[in-house]
Structure formats: C-alpha cells, structure tokens
C-alpha cells in the first residue's frame, strides 16, 4: 500500500506541476493571470490530495518552473513571494485535510489565508533585508486579495466542486 501512495503522490505532483505551468500561460494570453490566479488552483488541489511534502513541492516548483519557462512570475521580487505563498498553500492544505482530516472547504480557506500571511512575511523580509520597494505587509496582502478577488471566488467555487467529484468517484470505486 505504501508504494501505491508513493506512486499516487509522484504522478499527481507531476500532473499538478504541468497544469500549474500550462494554465497560467493560457490565462496570461487573456491578460487575466494576476486577477484569476490560475497557478493557485492546481497547487490548492494538490494540497488537498497529496501528502504535505509533495504538496509543498508542487507549490514551490510551480512558480519557479513557470518563471524559468515563461518569465511569469518575474524572477525578483515576485518569484520568491509566490514560491513561499504557494508552498504554504499546498503544505497547509495537506496538513489540514490529508493529515488532520479537516473538511476540504475549511482546509482550503485556512490554507488561502495562511498563504497570504506567508506572502506578507516574505514581502516584509524583502523590504527590511533587501530594501526592495514593495508595499508594507498589510497593504500588500490587502492589494493581493482585492486584485485577486475574482480568482479567489473561482477557487472557492471550483476547487470544492472538483473535490466533491473526486470524493464521489473514490466512494463509487470503493463499492465496486
């Protein structure tokens, strides 16, 4: 059974990383990447389905690979912020849902809040240690939430719907 879990985590991680690179490319063609937050969706789904270290890896690798392949997000200062934020999304969602068995909607919301807080902390570090010109912690988080509100709404609608479908499929498979 352990090999089955390992294989599932590896395959799903690769899938979520691929989707996390391709989906933003499509959305950036429509100039909607900053608003609709397409990279967040596969990371959050990964967090709800993968073990914590795999979920963390998906969150960190997605923006890094996307930046290397497409230039989005920009390498500095946005890339380290997104790597920390998305890594936190995946890790926190996985700890809450996979390990602690919290409801996936509750896990999703808490992980979204935690990721934004981590992003704000990284922004504060970049400002105070590297003298990067960015808005302060609360202003940055407020701006990220307001700008990304359509994407946040999409995440809160589609991710639970996808999780519901996955859980229903898993339950049907268990009864066969």
N, C-alpha and C positions, 0 to 999 in steps of 0.2 A: 504494500500500500504506500510505503514511503517513496518508492520510485515513481509511482503514479502521481503523487503530489508534486514531486520534483519536476517531472515532465510537464505537468499541467502548468506549473509556475513559469517554467522556461518558455514554453510555447506561447502562453498568454502574454508574458512580458514582451516577447518579440512582436506579437500582434499589436499590443498597445503602443509600443515604440513606433512601429510602422505607421499606425493610424495617427499617432501624435505628430509625425512629420508631414504626412500627406494632407490631413485635414486642414491644418493652418495654411498650407500652400494654396489650397482651393479658396479658403476664406480671404486670404490676402489678395487674391486676384479680384475679389469683390470689394477690397478696401474695408473689410469688416473684422479683421483679426483682433484689433485692440478692444473692440466693442463686444464681439460674440465669444471671445476666449476659447477658440476651438481646441487648443492644446490641452486645456484643463479637463475636457470630457474623458479622453482615454486614460488620463492619469487618475482621475477620481474613480472611474470604473475599475481600473487596476487596483486601486486601494481597497475597493470593496470585494475584490475577488482573489487577490494574491496574498501570499504571506508578506509580513512587513518589510523585510529586506528587499524582496523583489519589487514591491510597490514603491519603496523609496527609490530604488534604482530606476524604475520607469520614470518617476518624477524628475530625477536629476538628469538622466540621459536624454529625455525628450527635448528640452530646450537646448541642450548642448549640441546634439546631433542636428537639430533644425538650424541652429545658428551656423554651424560649420557648413551645412549643405546649401542654405538659402540666404544667410545673412540676417535672418529673423529668428529670434530677437537679436538686436545689436549686441556685440560682444561685451562692451562695457559702457555704462554700468548696469544695463538691463539684464544681461545673461546671468550674473551671479544672483540677482534678486529672484529671477524666475526659477533658477535651479533650486534655491532654498525654499521658495514658496511651493512649487510643485512637488518637491521632495517631501515637504511637510504634509501636503495634501494626501499623497499616497501612503506615507507612513502612518499618519494619524487615523485615516480612514480604515486602514488594515488592522491596526491595533484595536480600534473600537469595534469594528464589525467582524473581522475574521477571528481575532483572539478573544475579545471580551463578549462577542455575540450580541452587541447592541443592534437595534433596528437600523437598517441601511439608510433610512432618511435622516435619523438622528445623527448617525455616523457621518453622513455626507455634510450636513450643516455644520457640525462641530469641526470637521476637517477643513471646511472652507474658511471658517473663522480663524482656526489655528494657522493655516497657510498665509492668510493676510497679515496676521500678527508677526509671523516669522519674516515675511517680506518687509514689514515695517522695521523690524530689528536690523535686518541686513542694510536697509536704507540708512538707518541711524549709524551703523558701523561705517558705511561708505562715506557718510558726511563727516563724522568725527575723526576717523582714522586716515582717510584718503582725501579729505577736503573736496569731495565730489559735490557739485551743485545739484542738489535734489531737494524737493520739499521735505519738511520735517515729518517725523513718524506719523502723527495723526493726520496731517494734511495729505501725505502720500496715500495712506490707507483709504481715507475718505475719497480722494480722487480716483483711486483704483476701483472702489466699489461703485461710485457714481458712473464712471466711464464704462465699466464692465457690467452694469445692471442688466442690460438685455441678455448678456451671456450667462449671468448668474441665474436669471429666470429660466433660460433654456436648460441650464444644468439641473435646476430644481424640478423641472418637468420631465425631461428626457431620461436622466440617469435613473430616477426611481422607476420609470416605466420600463426601461431596459432591464433593471434588476428584477422587477416583478416578472417579466417574461422569462428571464434566466431561471429564477427560482421555480416558476411554474413548470418549465421544461425539466429541471432537475427532479422535481417531485413526480412528474409523469414518468420519467426514466426509471425512478426508483420502484415504481409499481409494475413495471413490465417484467 
